[in-house]
Amino acid sequence: MAIVRVAHRPNLSPERAMYAFNRNFHREYKIYKSGVLMRDFVVKKNAWTGVGVKLKQEDNGTSFVFTAMMPSIILNILFGGVIAFLFLRPSWRAMERDVGAFIESAADFK
């Protein structure tokens, strides 16, 4: 899990953040609303590799909390766990770096 704090943007909604992600990543990744309670949307590379993103609004700041994950629920049930973690962690880390770098540099979040 990673947390990136950005400029305090109380009017920034998860939908607007998702739109900014889609503008930047639409050629490489699929961005869609998450069905999981703890994430607002998912940045998906493939069924094995993705990042769940949560926009967190607090009184004194705005931040993004994101975690690498296996976007496919079926694959997660069948192959999730330590073995999947060991084999998929390098691609998950690379995606976390892409997402973190985008959040830190995007004009929408400054």
PDB file as gemmi writes it, atoms N, CA and C in Angstrom:
CRYST1    1.000    1.000    1.000  90.00  90.00  90.00 P 1                      
ATOM      1  N   MET A   1       0.842  -1.180   0.000  1.00  0.00           N  
ATOM      2  CA  MET A   1       0.000   0.000   0.000  1.00  0.00           C  
ATOM      3  C   MET A   1       0.886   1.241   0.000  1.00  0.00           C  
ATOM      4  N   ALA A   2       0.451   2.231  -0.751  1.00  0.00           N  
ATOM      5  CA  ALA A   2       1.184   3.493  -0.805  1.00  0.00           C  
ATOM      6  C   ALA A   2       0.205   4.642  -0.612  1.00  0.00           C  
ATOM      7  N   ILE A   3       0.714   5.727  -0.067  1.00  0.00           N  
ATOM      8  CA  ILE A   3      -0.087   6.938   0.130  1.00  0.00           C  
ATOM      9  C   ILE A   3       0.681   8.108  -0.464  1.00  0.00           C  
ATOM     10  N   VAL A   4      -0.001   8.882  -1.312  1.00  0.00           N  
ATOM     11  CA  VAL A   4       0.592  10.094  -1.876  1.00  0.00           C  
ATOM     12  C   VAL A   4      -0.315  11.255  -1.510  1.00  0.00           C  
ATOM     13  N   ARG A   5       0.250  12.224  -0.800  1.00  0.00           N  
ATOM     14  CA  ARG A   5      -0.492  13.423  -0.437  1.00  0.00           C  
ATOM     15  C   ARG A   5      -0.333  14.453  -1.555  1.00  0.00           C  
ATOM     16  N   VAL A   6      -1.440  15.116  -1.864  1.00  0.00           N  
ATOM     17  CA  VAL A   6      -1.432  16.147  -2.906  1.00  0.00           C  
ATOM     18  C   VAL A   6      -1.953  17.438  -2.293  1.00  0.00           C  
ATOM     19  N   ALA A   7      -1.977  18.499  -3.086  1.00  0.00           N  
ATOM     20  CA  ALA A   7      -2.523  19.771  -2.602  1.00  0.00           C  
ATOM     21  C   ALA A   7      -3.954  19.547  -2.119  1.00  0.00           C  
ATOM     22  N   HIS A   8      -4.338  20.281  -1.094  1.00  0.00           N  
ATOM     23  CA  HIS A   8      -5.699  20.133  -0.558  1.00  0.00           C  
ATOM     24  C   HIS A   8      -6.701  20.544  -1.629  1.00  0.00           C  
ATOM     25  N   ARG A   9      -7.471  19.588  -2.100  1.00  0.00           N  
ATOM     26  CA  ARG A   9      -8.461  19.802  -3.160  1.00  0.00           C  
ATOM     27  C   ARG A   9      -9.807  19.277  -2.686  1.00  0.00           C  
ATOM     28  N   PRO A  10     -10.508  20.013  -1.811  1.00  0.00           N  
ATOM     29  CA  PRO A  10     -11.766  19.504  -1.253  1.00  0.00           C  
ATOM     30  C   PRO A  10     -12.847  19.250  -2.299  1.00  0.00           C  
ATOM     31  N   ASN A  11     -12.752  19.883  -3.456  1.00  0.00           N  
ATOM     32  CA  ASN A  11     -13.754  19.678  -4.509  1.00  0.00           C  
ATOM     33  C   ASN A  11     -13.432  18.504  -5.424  1.00  0.00           C  
ATOM     34  N   LEU A  12     -12.289  17.883  -5.231  1.00  0.00           N  
ATOM     35  CA  LEU A  12     -11.905  16.742  -6.062  1.00  0.00           C  
ATOM     36  C   LEU A  12     -12.708  15.516  -5.634  1.00  0.00           C  
ATOM     37  N   SER A  13     -13.442  14.955  -6.555  1.00  0.00           N  
ATOM     38  CA  SER A  13     -14.253  13.766  -6.275  1.00  0.00           C  
ATOM     39  C   SER A  13     -13.558  12.534  -6.854  1.00  0.00           C  
ATOM     40  N   PRO A  14     -13.930  11.351  -6.397  1.00  0.00           N  
ATOM     41  CA  PRO A  14     -13.367  10.133  -6.996  1.00  0.00           C  
ATOM     42  C   PRO A  14     -13.630  10.056  -8.505  1.00  0.00           C  
ATOM     43  N   GLU A  15     -14.778  10.523  -8.932  1.00  0.00           N  
ATOM     44  CA  GLU A  15     -15.107  10.494 -10.360  1.00  0.00           C  
ATOM     45  C   GLU A  15     -14.183  11.405 -11.163  1.00  0.00           C  
ATOM     46  N   ARG A  16     -13.903  12.598 -10.634  1.00  0.00           N  
ATOM     47  CA  ARG A  16     -12.987  13.522 -11.327  1.00  0.00           C  
ATOM     48  C   ARG A  16     -11.570  12.970 -11.343  1.00  0.00           C  
ATOM     49  N   ALA A  17     -11.165  12.340 -10.249  1.00  0.00           N  
ATOM     50  CA  ALA A  17      -9.839  11.715 -10.205  1.00  0.00           C  
ATOM     51  C   ALA A  17      -9.765  10.578 -11.224  1.00  0.00           C  
ATOM     52  N   MET A  18     -10.815   9.779 -11.289  1.00  0.00           N  
ATOM     53  CA  MET A  18     -10.860   8.671 -12.241  1.00  0.00           C  
ATOM     54  C   MET A  18     -10.781   9.193 -13.680  1.00  0.00           C  
ATOM     55  N   TYR A  19     -11.444  10.310 -13.954  1.00  0.00           N  
ATOM     56  CA  TYR A  19     -11.391  10.930 -15.276  1.00  0.00           C  
ATOM     57  C   TYR A  19      -9.954  11.360 -15.613  1.00  0.00           C  
ATOM     58  N   ALA A  20      -9.256  11.945 -14.639  1.00  0.00           N  
ATOM     59  CA  ALA A  20      -7.860  12.361 -14.858  1.00  0.00           C  
ATOM     60  C   ALA A  20      -6.978  11.144 -15.135  1.00  0.00           C  
ATOM     61  N   PHE A  21      -7.179  10.069 -14.388  1.00  0.00           N  
ATOM     62  CA  PHE A  21      -6.424   8.840 -14.626  1.00  0.00           C  
ATOM     63  C   PHE A  21      -6.718   8.310 -16.028  1.00  0.00           C  
ATOM     64  N   ASN A  22      -7.982   8.324 -16.417  1.00  0.00           N  
ATOM     65  CA  ASN A  22      -8.365   7.807 -17.727  1.00  0.00           C  
ATOM     66  C   ASN A  22      -7.728   8.613 -18.854  1.00  0.00           C  
ATOM     67  N   ARG A  23      -7.679   9.938 -18.697  1.00  0.00           N  
ATOM     68  CA  ARG A  23      -7.029  10.782 -19.709  1.00  0.00           C  
ATOM     69  C   ARG A  23      -5.561  10.420 -19.865  1.00  0.00           C  
ATOM     70  N   ASN A  24      -4.901  10.119 -18.766  1.00  0.00           N  
ATOM     71  CA  ASN A  24      -3.475   9.832 -18.809  1.00  0.00           C  
ATOM     72  C   ASN A  24      -3.163   8.393 -19.235  1.00  0.00           C  
ATOM     73  N   PHE A  25      -3.930   7.437 -18.747  1.00  0.00           N  
ATOM     74  CA  PHE A  25      -3.589   6.026 -18.918  1.00  0.00           C  
ATOM     75  C   PHE A  25      -4.450   5.272 -19.928  1.00  0.00           C  
ATOM     76  N   HIS A  26      -5.356   5.929 -20.643  1.00  0.00           N  
ATOM     77  CA  HIS A  26      -6.326   5.205 -21.471  1.00  0.00           C  
ATOM     78  C   HIS A  26      -5.697   4.308 -22.536  1.00  0.00           C  
ATOM     79  N   ARG A  27      -4.494   4.583 -22.961  1.00  0.00           N  
ATOM     80  CA  ARG A  27      -3.843   3.733 -23.967  1.00  0.00           C  
ATOM     81  C   ARG A  27      -3.204   2.491 -23.351  1.00  0.00           C  
ATOM     82  N   GLU A  28      -2.764   2.601 -22.111  1.00  0.00           N  
ATOM     83  CA  GLU A  28      -2.051   1.496 -21.468  1.00  0.00           C  
ATOM     84  C   GLU A  28      -2.928   0.631 -20.576  1.00  0.00           C  
ATOM     85  N   TYR A  29      -3.836   1.266 -19.854  1.00  0.00           N  
ATOM     86  CA  TYR A  29      -4.596   0.575 -18.819  1.00  0.00           C  
ATOM     87  C   TYR A  29      -6.085   0.868 -18.947  1.00  0.00           C  
ATOM     88  N   LYS A  30      -6.875  -0.033 -18.380  1.00  0.00           N  
ATOM     89  CA  LYS A  30      -8.321   0.189 -18.292  1.00  0.00           C  
ATOM     90  C   LYS A  30      -8.608   0.758 -16.902  1.00  0.00           C  
ATOM     91  N   ILE A  31      -9.400   1.812 -16.847  1.00  0.00           N  
ATOM     92  CA  ILE A  31      -9.766   2.430 -15.568  1.00  0.00           C  
ATOM     93  C   ILE A  31     -11.271   2.261 -15.400  1.00  0.00           C  
ATOM     94  N   TYR A  32     -11.678   1.714 -14.263  1.00  0.00           N  
ATOM     95  CA  TYR A  32     -13.106   1.502 -14.029  1.00  0.00           C  
ATOM     96  C   TYR A  32     -13.425   1.614 -12.548  1.00  0.00           C  
ATOM     97  N   LYS A  33     -14.694   1.899 -12.264  1.00  0.00           N  
ATOM     98  CA  LYS A  33     -15.175   2.040 -10.890  1.00  0.00           C  
ATOM     99  C   LYS A  33     -15.046   0.695 -10.187  1.00  0.00           C  
ATOM    100  N   SER A  34     -14.575   0.739  -8.961  1.00  0.00           N  
ATOM    101  CA  SER A  34     -14.343  -0.483  -8.194  1.00  0.00           C  
ATOM    102  C   SER A  34     -15.624  -0.975  -7.534  1.00  0.00           C  
ATOM    103  N   GLY A  35     -15.744  -2.275  -7.440  1.00  0.00           N  
ATOM    104  CA  GLY A  35     -16.846  -2.879  -6.706  1.00  0.00           C  
ATOM    105  C   GLY A  35     -16.466  -3.184  -5.270  1.00  0.00           C  
ATOM    106  N   VAL A  36     -15.225  -2.906  -4.915  1.00  0.00           N  
ATOM    107  CA  VAL A  36     -14.707  -3.165  -3.573  1.00  0.00           C  
ATOM    108  C   VAL A  36     -14.911  -1.917  -2.718  1.00  0.00           C  
ATOM    109  N   LEU A  37     -15.347  -2.095  -1.497  1.00  0.00           N  
ATOM    110  CA  LEU A  37     -15.664  -0.961  -0.629  1.00  0.00           C  
ATOM    111  C   LEU A  37     -14.482  -0.035  -0.348  1.00  0.00           C  
ATOM    112  N   MET A  38     -13.300  -0.563  -0.224  1.00  0.00           N  
ATOM    113  CA  MET A  38     -12.156   0.247   0.195  1.00  0.00           C  
ATOM    114  C   MET A  38     -11.433   0.945  -0.963  1.00  0.00           C  
ATOM    115  N   ARG A  39     -11.929   0.796  -2.195  1.00  0.00           N  
ATOM    116  CA  ARG A  39     -11.299   1.432  -3.349  1.00  0.00           C  
ATOM    117  C   ARG A  39     -12.359   2.141  -4.181  1.00  0.00           C  
ATOM    118  N   ASP A  40     -12.008   3.312  -4.723  1.00  0.00           N  
ATOM    119  CA  ASP A  40     -12.936   4.060  -5.568  1.00  0.00           C  
ATOM    120  C   ASP A  40     -12.900   3.576  -7.015  1.00  0.00           C  
ATOM    121  N   PHE A  41     -11.686   3.277  -7.500  1.00  0.00           N  
ATOM    122  CA  PHE A  41     -11.555   2.789  -8.869  1.00  0.00           C  
ATOM    123  C   PHE A  41     -10.302   1.942  -9.006  1.00  0.00           C  
ATOM    124  N   VAL A  42     -10.235   1.235 -10.133  1.00  0.00           N  
ATOM    125  CA  VAL A  42      -9.130   0.315 -10.402  1.00  0.00           C  
ATOM    126  C   VAL A  42      -8.435   0.751 -11.683  1.00  0.00           C  
ATOM    127  N   VAL A  43      -7.114   0.694 -11.667  1.00  0.00           N  
ATOM    128  CA  VAL A  43      -6.298   0.886 -12.859  1.00  0.00           C  
ATOM    129  C   VAL A  43      -5.796  -0.513 -13.209  1.00  0.00           C  
ATOM    130  N   LYS A  44      -6.287  -1.061 -14.316  1.00  0.00           N  
ATOM    131  CA  LYS A  44      -6.046  -2.467 -14.648  1.00  0.00           C  
ATOM    132  C   LYS A  44      -5.162  -2.602 -15.879  1.00  0.00           C  
ATOM    133  N   LYS A  45      -4.074  -3.346 -15.726  1.00  0.00           N  
ATOM    134  CA  LYS A  45      -3.207  -3.659 -16.858  1.00  0.00           C  
ATOM    135  C   LYS A  45      -3.702  -4.923 -17.549  1.00  0.00           C  
ATOM    136  N   ASN A  46      -3.988  -5.935 -16.759  1.00  0.00           N  
ATOM    137  CA  ASN A  46      -4.536  -7.196 -17.254  1.00  0.00           C  
ATOM    138  C   ASN A  46      -5.222  -7.899 -16.086  1.00  0.00           C  
ATOM    139  N   ALA A  47      -5.674  -9.122 -16.286  1.00  0.00           N  
ATOM    140  CA  ALA A  47      -6.405  -9.826 -15.228  1.00  0.00           C  
ATOM    141  C   ALA A  47      -5.528 -10.127 -14.014  1.00  0.00           C  
ATOM    142  N   TRP A  48      -4.221 -10.111 -14.209  1.00  0.00           N  
ATOM    143  CA  TRP A  48      -3.287 -10.447 -13.132  1.00  0.00           C  
ATOM    144  C   TRP A  48      -2.745  -9.226 -12.400  1.00  0.00           C  
ATOM    145  N   THR A  49      -2.722  -8.074 -13.057  1.00  0.00           N  
ATOM    146  CA  THR A  49      -2.029  -6.903 -12.518  1.00  0.00           C  
ATOM    147  C   THR A  49      -2.906  -5.656 -12.574  1.00  0.00           C  
ATOM    148  N   GLY A  50      -3.029  -5.006 -11.433  1.00  0.00           N  
ATOM    149  CA  GLY A  50      -3.782  -3.766 -11.351  1.00  0.00           C  
ATOM    150  C   GLY A  50      -3.478  -3.037 -10.054  1.00  0.00           C  
ATOM    151  N   VAL A  51      -4.056  -1.856  -9.913  1.00  0.00           N  
ATOM    152  CA  VAL A  51      -3.898  -1.053  -8.702  1.00  0.00           C  
ATOM    153  C   VAL A  51      -5.271  -0.512  -8.317  1.00  0.00           C  
ATOM    154  N   GLY A  52      -5.661  -0.738  -7.075  1.00  0.00           N  
ATOM    155  CA  GLY A  52      -6.890  -0.161  -6.540  1.00  0.00           C  
ATOM    156  C   GLY A  52      -6.576   1.194  -5.929  1.00  0.00           C  
ATOM    157  N   VAL A  53      -7.387   2.206  -6.247  1.00  0.00           N  
ATOM    158  CA  VAL A  53      -7.114   3.585  -5.818  1.00  0.00           C  
ATOM    159  C   VAL A  53      -8.285   4.117  -4.990  1.00  0.00           C  
ATOM    160  N   LYS A  54      -7.954   4.771  -3.892  1.00  0.00           N  
ATOM    161  CA  LYS A  54      -8.941   5.418  -3.023  1.00  0.00           C  
ATOM    162  C   LYS A  54      -8.544   6.877  -2.844  1.00  0.00           C  
ATOM    163  N   LEU A  55      -9.464   7.794  -3.134  1.00  0.00           N  
ATOM    164  CA  LEU A  55      -9.246   9.217  -2.872  1.00  0.00           C  
ATOM    165  C   LEU A  55      -9.697   9.485  -1.450  1.00  0.00           C  
ATOM    166  N   LYS A  56      -8.822  10.057  -0.656  1.00  0.00           N  
ATOM    167  CA  LYS A  56      -9.124  10.301   0.754  1.00  0.00           C  
ATOM    168  C   LYS A  56      -9.133  11.806   1.014  1.00  0.00           C  
ATOM    169  N   GLN A  57     -10.278  12.320   1.406  1.00  0.00           N  
ATOM    170  CA  GLN A  57     -10.427  13.742   1.727  1.00  0.00           C  
ATOM    171  C   GLN A  57     -10.468  13.900   3.244  1.00  0.00           C  
ATOM    172  N   GLU A  58      -9.573  14.724   3.764  1.00  0.00           N  
ATOM    173  CA  GLU A  58      -9.542  15.016   5.194  1.00  0.00           C  
ATOM    174  C   GLU A  58      -9.616  16.526   5.376  1.00  0.00           C  
ATOM    175  N   ASP A  59      -9.821  16.958   6.603  1.00  0.00           N  
ATOM    176  CA  ASP A  59      -9.939  18.393   6.877  1.00  0.00           C  
ATOM    177  C   ASP A  59      -8.703  19.177   6.448  1.00  0.00           C  
ATOM    178  N   ASN A  60      -7.532  18.569   6.579  1.00  0.00           N  
ATOM    179  CA  ASN A  60      -6.297  19.299   6.311  1.00  0.00           C  
ATOM    180  C   ASN A  60      -5.568  18.843   5.050  1.00  0.00           C  
ATOM    181  N   GLY A  61      -6.174  17.981   4.243  1.00  0.00           N  
ATOM    182  CA  GLY A  61      -5.471  17.556   3.048  1.00  0.00           C  
ATOM    183  C   GLY A  61      -6.208  16.513   2.232  1.00  0.00           C  
ATOM    184  N   THR A  62      -5.665  16.291   1.060  1.00  0.00           N  
ATOM    185  CA  THR A  62      -6.192  15.307   0.125  1.00  0.00           C  
ATOM    186  C   THR A  62      -5.073  14.321  -0.167  1.00  0.00           C  
ATOM    187  N   SER A  63      -5.405  13.051  -0.199  1.00  0.00           N  
ATOM    188  CA  SER A  63      -4.394  12.050  -0.506  1.00  0.00           C  
ATOM    189  C   SER A  63      -5.006  10.905  -1.298  1.00  0.00           C  
ATOM    190  N   PHE A  64      -4.132  10.165  -1.948  1.00  0.00           N  
ATOM    191  CA  PHE A  64      -4.523   8.960  -2.667  1.00  0.00           C  
ATOM    192  C   PHE A  64      -3.891   7.777  -1.953  1.00  0.00           C  
ATOM    193  N   VAL A  65      -4.701   6.773  -1.693  1.00  0.00           N  
ATOM    194  CA  VAL A  65      -4.219   5.521  -1.119  1.00  0.00           C  
ATOM    195  C   VAL A  65      -4.381   4.485  -2.219  1.00  0.00           C  
ATOM    196  N   PHE A  66      -3.308   3.777  -2.551  1.00  0.00           N  
ATOM    197  CA  PHE A  66      -3.419   2.790  -3.619  1.00  0.00           C  
ATOM    198  C   PHE A  66      -2.621   1.540  -3.284  1.00  0.00           C  
ATOM    199  N   THR A  67      -3.132   0.431  -3.791  1.00  0.00           N  
ATOM    200  CA  THR A  67      -2.570  -0.879  -3.486  1.00  0.00           C  
ATOM    201  C   THR A  67      -2.561  -1.730  -4.747  1.00  0.00           C  
ATOM    202  N   ALA A  68      -1.445  -2.380  -4.999  1.00  0.00           N  
ATOM    203  CA  ALA A  68      -1.382  -3.331  -6.101  1.00  0.00           C  
ATOM    204  C   ALA A  68      -2.299  -4.503  -5.780  1.00  0.00           C  
ATOM    205  N   MET A  69      -2.896  -5.047  -6.827  1.00  0.00           N  
ATOM    206  CA  MET A  69      -3.860  -6.116  -6.615  1.00  0.00           C  
ATOM    207  C   MET A  69      -4.038  -6.935  -7.885  1.00  0.00           C  
ATOM    208  N   MET A  70      -4.693  -8.071  -7.749  1.00  0.00           N  
ATOM    209  CA  MET A  70      -5.102  -8.880  -8.879  1.00  0.00           C  
ATOM    210  C   MET A  70      -6.555  -8.485  -9.179  1.00  0.00           C  
ATOM    211  N   PRO A  71      -6.824  -7.767 -10.283  1.00  0.00           N  
ATOM    212  CA  PRO A  71      -8.166  -7.245 -10.535  1.00  0.00           C  
ATOM    213  C   PRO A  71      -9.248  -8.303 -10.747  1.00  0.00           C  
ATOM    214  N   SER A  72      -8.879  -9.449 -11.269  1.00  0.00           N  
ATOM    215  CA  SER A  72      -9.864 -10.494 -11.526  1.00  0.00           C  
ATOM    216  C   SER A  72     -10.203 -11.224 -10.228  1.00  0.00           C  
ATOM    217  N   ILE A  73     -11.458 -11.154  -9.829  1.00  0.00           N  
ATOM    218  CA  ILE A  73     -11.886 -11.820  -8.592  1.00  0.00           C  
ATOM    219  C   ILE A  73     -11.719 -13.326  -8.716  1.00  0.00           C  
ATOM    220  N   ILE A  74     -12.050 -13.870  -9.872  1.00  0.00           N  
ATOM    221  CA  ILE A  74     -11.936 -15.319 -10.069  1.00  0.00           C  
ATOM    222  C   ILE A  74     -10.482 -15.763  -9.964  1.00  0.00           C  
ATOM    223  N   LEU A  75      -9.573 -15.051 -10.641  1.00  0.00           N  
ATOM    224  CA  LEU A  75      -8.155 -15.406 -10.543  1.00  0.00           C  
ATOM    225  C   LEU A  75      -7.643 -15.221  -9.122  1.00  0.00           C  
ATOM    226  N   ASN A  76      -8.129 -14.207  -8.448  1.00  0.00           N  
ATOM    227  CA  ASN A  76      -7.714 -13.966  -7.066  1.00  0.00           C  
ATOM    228  C   ASN A  76      -8.136 -15.130  -6.173  1.00  0.00           C  
ATOM    229  N   ILE A  77      -9.356 -15.624  -6.373  1.00  0.00           N  
ATOM    230  CA  ILE A  77      -9.832 -16.763  -5.584  1.00  0.00           C  
ATOM    231  C   ILE A  77      -9.019 -18.017  -5.905  1.00  0.00           C  
ATOM    232  N   LEU A  78      -8.779 -18.254  -7.203  1.00  0.00           N  
ATOM    233  CA  LEU A  78      -8.086 -19.474  -7.611  1.00  0.00           C  
ATOM    234  C   LEU A  78      -6.585 -19.442  -7.344  1.00  0.00           C  
ATOM    235  N   PHE A  79      -5.952 -18.302  -7.597  1.00  0.00           N  
ATOM    236  CA  PHE A  79      -4.492 -18.242  -7.555  1.00  0.00           C  
ATOM    237  C   PHE A  79      -3.922 -17.235  -6.567  1.00  0.00           C  
ATOM    238  N   GLY A  80      -4.778 -16.533  -5.846  1.00  0.00           N  
ATOM    239  CA  GLY A  80      -4.288 -15.533  -4.894  1.00  0.00           C  
ATOM    240  C   GLY A  80      -3.527 -16.194  -3.752  1.00  0.00           C  
ATOM    241  N   GLY A  81      -2.782 -15.412  -3.060  1.00  0.00           N  
ATOM    242  CA  GLY A  81      -2.014 -15.935  -1.937  1.00  0.00           C  
ATOM    243  C   GLY A  81      -0.534 -15.707  -2.118  1.00  0.00           C  
ATOM    244  N   VAL A  82       0.239 -16.424  -1.345  1.00  0.00           N  
ATOM    245  CA  VAL A  82       1.690 -16.220  -1.289  1.00  0.00           C  
ATOM    246  C   VAL A  82       2.361 -16.506  -2.624  1.00  0.00           C  
ATOM    247  N   ILE A  83       1.975 -17.578  -3.288  1.00  0.00           N  
ATOM    248  CA  ILE A  83       2.624 -17.930  -4.553  1.00  0.00           C  
ATOM    249  C   ILE A  83       2.362 -16.852  -5.606  1.00  0.00           C  
ATOM    250  N   ALA A  84       1.116 -16.420  -5.725  1.00  0.00           N  
ATOM    251  CA  ALA A  84       0.802 -15.345  -6.674  1.00  0.00           C  
ATOM    252  C   ALA A  84       1.560 -14.079  -6.305  1.00  0.00           C  
ATOM    253  N   PHE A  85       1.610 -13.780  -5.022  1.00  0.00           N  
ATOM    254  CA  PHE A  85       2.331 -12.592  -4.555  1.00  0.00           C  
ATOM    255  C   PHE A  85       3.792 -12.648  -4.993  1.00  0.00           C  
ATOM    256  N   LEU A  86       4.433 -13.797  -4.831  1.00  0.00           N  
ATOM    257  CA  LEU A  86       5.848 -13.931  -5.188  1.00  0.00           C  
ATOM    258  C   LEU A  86       6.082 -13.741  -6.686  1.00  0.00           C  
ATOM    259  N   PHE A  87       5.203 -14.300  -7.511  1.00  0.00           N  
ATOM    260  CA  PHE A  87       5.393 -14.210  -8.955  1.00  0.00           C  
ATOM    261  C   PHE A  87       4.942 -12.879  -9.545  1.00  0.00           C  
ATOM    262  N   LEU A  88       3.929 -12.275  -8.966  1.00  0.00           N  
ATOM    263  CA  LEU A  88       3.357 -11.061  -9.541  1.00  0.00           C  
ATOM    264  C   LEU A  88       3.886  -9.769  -8.925  1.00  0.00           C  
ATOM    265  N   ARG A  89       4.563  -9.858  -7.814  1.00  0.00           N  
ATOM    266  CA  ARG A  89       5.004  -8.648  -7.111  1.00  0.00           C  
ATOM    267  C   ARG A  89       5.820  -7.696  -7.986  1.00  0.00           C  
ATOM    268  N   PRO A  90       6.747  -8.171  -8.827  1.00  0.00           N  
ATOM    269  CA  PRO A  90       7.495  -7.213  -9.663  1.00  0.00           C  
ATOM    270  C   PRO A  90       6.591  -6.381 -10.584  1.00  0.00           C  
ATOM    271  N   SER A  91       5.610  -7.017 -11.221  1.00  0.00           N  
ATOM    272  CA  SER A  91       4.720  -6.248 -12.104  1.00  0.00           C  
ATOM    273  C   SER A  91       3.801  -5.342 -11.289  1.00  0.00           C  
ATOM    274  N   TRP A  92       3.402  -5.786 -10.099  1.00  0.00           N  
ATOM    275  CA  TRP A  92       2.575  -4.941  -9.233  1.00  0.00           C  
ATOM    276  C   TRP A  92       3.347  -3.700  -8.799  1.00  0.00           C  
ATOM    277  N   ARG A  93       4.616  -3.881  -8.420  1.00  0.00           N  
ATOM    278  CA  ARG A  93       5.441  -2.745  -7.979  1.00  0.00           C  
ATOM    279  C   ARG A  93       5.621  -1.740  -9.116  1.00  0.00           C  
ATOM    280  N   ALA A  94       5.827  -2.238 -10.329  1.00  0.00           N  
ATOM    281  CA  ALA A  94       5.994  -1.342 -11.479  1.00  0.00           C  
ATOM    282  C   ALA A  94       4.734  -0.506 -11.694  1.00  0.00           C  
ATOM    283  N   MET A  95       3.575  -1.133 -11.555  1.00  0.00           N  
ATOM    284  CA  MET A  95       2.325  -0.378 -11.712  1.00  0.00           C  
ATOM    285  C   MET A  95       2.128   0.618 -10.592  1.00  0.00           C  
ATOM    286  N   GLU A  96       2.475   0.236  -9.368  1.00  0.00           N  
ATOM    287  CA  GLU A  96       2.390   1.181  -8.245  1.00  0.00           C  
ATOM    288  C   GLU A  96       3.263   2.399  -8.512  1.00  0.00           C  
ATOM    289  N   ARG A  97       4.460   2.179  -9.063  1.00  0.00           N  
ATOM    290  CA  ARG A  97       5.355   3.301  -9.385  1.00  0.00           C  
ATOM    291  C   ARG A  97       4.733   4.201 -10.456  1.00  0.00           C  
ATOM    292  N   ASP A  98       4.130   3.606 -11.491  1.00  0.00           N  
ATOM    293  CA  ASP A  98       3.469   4.395 -12.543  1.00  0.00           C  
ATOM    294  C   ASP A  98       2.351   5.258 -11.965  1.00  0.00           C  
ATOM    295  N   VAL A  99       1.516   4.645 -11.133  1.00  0.00           N  
ATOM    296  CA  VAL A  99       0.387   5.364 -10.539  1.00  0.00           C  
ATOM    297  C   VAL A  99       0.892   6.471  -9.614  1.00  0.00           C  
ATOM    298  N   GLY A 100       1.865   6.160  -8.765  1.00  0.00           N  
ATOM    299  CA  GLY A 100       2.421   7.160  -7.852  1.00  0.00           C  
ATOM    300  C   GLY A 100       3.055   8.327  -8.588  1.00  0.00           C  
ATOM    301  N   ALA A 101       3.808   8.033  -9.642  1.00  0.00           N  
ATOM    302  CA  ALA A 101       4.450   9.093 -10.424  1.00  0.00           C  
ATOM    303  C   ALA A 101       3.402   9.980 -11.095  1.00  0.00           C  
ATOM    304  N   PHE A 102       2.331   9.377 -11.589  1.00  0.00           N  
ATOM    305  CA  PHE A 102       1.272  10.167 -12.207  1.00  0.00           C  
ATOM    306  C   PHE A 102       0.616  11.090 -11.187  1.00  0.00           C  
ATOM    307  N   ILE A 103       0.282  10.559 -10.021  1.00  0.00           N  
ATOM    308  CA  ILE A 103      -0.375  11.373  -8.990  1.00  0.00           C  
ATOM    309  C   ILE A 103       0.504  12.562  -8.608  1.00  0.00           C  
ATOM    310  N   GLU A 104       1.796  12.319  -8.441  1.00  0.00           N  
ATOM    311  CA  GLU A 104       2.717  13.380  -8.025  1.00  0.00           C  
ATOM    312  C   GLU A 104       2.912  14.446  -9.100  1.00  0.00           C  
ATOM    313  N   SER A 105       2.743  14.080 -10.367  1.00  0.00           N  
ATOM    314  CA  SER A 105       3.032  15.037 -11.438  1.00  0.00           C  
ATOM    315  C   SER A 105       1.793  15.626 -12.114  1.00  0.00           C  
ATOM    316  N   ALA A 106       0.628  15.083 -11.879  1.00  0.00           N  
ATOM    317  CA  ALA A 106      -0.578  15.527 -12.594  1.00  0.00           C  
ATOM    318  C   ALA A 106      -1.019  16.922 -12.166  1.00  0.00           C  
ATOM    319  N   ALA A 107      -1.264  17.771 -13.138  1.00  0.00           N  
ATOM    320  CA  ALA A 107      -1.735  19.133 -12.859  1.00  0.00           C  
ATOM    321  C   ALA A 107      -3.098  19.114 -12.169  1.00  0.00           C  
ATOM    322  N   ASP A 108      -3.897  18.092 -12.430  1.00  0.00           N  
ATOM    323  CA  ASP A 108      -5.230  17.983 -11.812  1.00  0.00           C  
ATOM    324  C   ASP A 108      -5.167  17.879 -10.290  1.00  0.00           C  
ATOM    325  N   PHE A 109      -4.037  17.445  -9.767  1.00  0.00           N  
ATOM    326  CA  PHE A 109      -3.924  17.199  -8.328  1.00  0.00           C  
ATOM    327  C   PHE A 109      -3.010  18.192  -7.622  1.00  0.00           C  
ATOM    328  N   LYS A 110      -2.552  19.226  -8.323  1.00  0.00           N  
ATOM    329  CA  LYS A 110      -1.659  20.224  -7.710  1.00  0.00           C  
ATOM    330  C   LYS A 110      -2.441  21.402  -7.193  1.00  0.00           C  
TER     331      LYS A 110                                                      
END                                                                             
